Amino acid sequence: MKRRAILIEASNVKGQDDLPGARVDIKNYTQYLTSQAGGYWYPDELVTLNKPSLATLNAEIKKAEFEAEYLFISFSGHGYMKRPPANVFPAPSETTLTILCLNDTQEISLSQINPTIKNFVIVDSCRQLEKLVKAMKIQDMMAFAESRSVNVARVIFDNAVRDAGPGQIIAYSCGVNETAGEDPNRGGFFSAAMMECGFNLSKTGQQRAIPTDQVFECAYRSVKTVAAQQNPKYLPGRRIGSHFPFAVKG
């Protein structure tokens, strides 16, 4: 199976506080995805975009749609929520109101990130209403390890993608009108928790693919221990069938 991962960081947006943890997220995702636990992605399946233009991001998504069967997108950086307009029926969707700051001058609504192939999107940004704030910080470190057959891990991951229902799954790092914490060494609380949970879940139990919803539940609990007021959210849609894989027990 051909996969694509688009890893986006916009940590240093003009007029906003620098977010070094967002840059760490990219390093962590790269190491995690190419590990056995992450499903052994090939390095050439990963694309890193630093403060991309809207045109560049759209081009990468179109390329993935043409070349691959499954797409993983992560965003680490600044974001906010637009206030719902008054007297509008039906109300705008949550994805429409979620805004990501791509670079110094361009923003994108999450609803515009809508690939035509199976995809999982992780948004690690603040979601406060109509303003941007500095992320909180803690100190922690996470390590990755390798042990089992990477080829088996890739086969298990690919088969799980094929068995999963179509469509898009979105995981937000926090709820509406909340901030998303980060650590300059560990990265975003939520991104780090997702990868750490994926790695830990891959160490026990029978050989299997570990789905995004199970990893999210673990990550949610982990985030709450360090940021009690941050409430990650998982939107799988009206899904029939399995969720996408995020980790592998090889």
Buried (B, 14 or more C-beta within 10 A) or exposed (E): EEBBBBBBBBBBBEEBEEBBBBBBBBEBBBBBBBBBBBBBBEEEBBBBBBBBEBEBBBEBBEEBBEEBBBBBBBBBBBBBBBEEEEEEEEEEEBBBBBBBBBBEEBBBBBEBBEBEBBBBBBBBBBBBEEEBBEBBBBEEEBEBEEEBEBEBBBBBBBEBBEEBBEBBBBBBBBBBBBBBBBBBBBBBBBBBBBBBBBBBBBEEEEEBBBBBBBBBEBBBEBBBEBBEEBBBBBBBEEBEEBBBBBBBBB
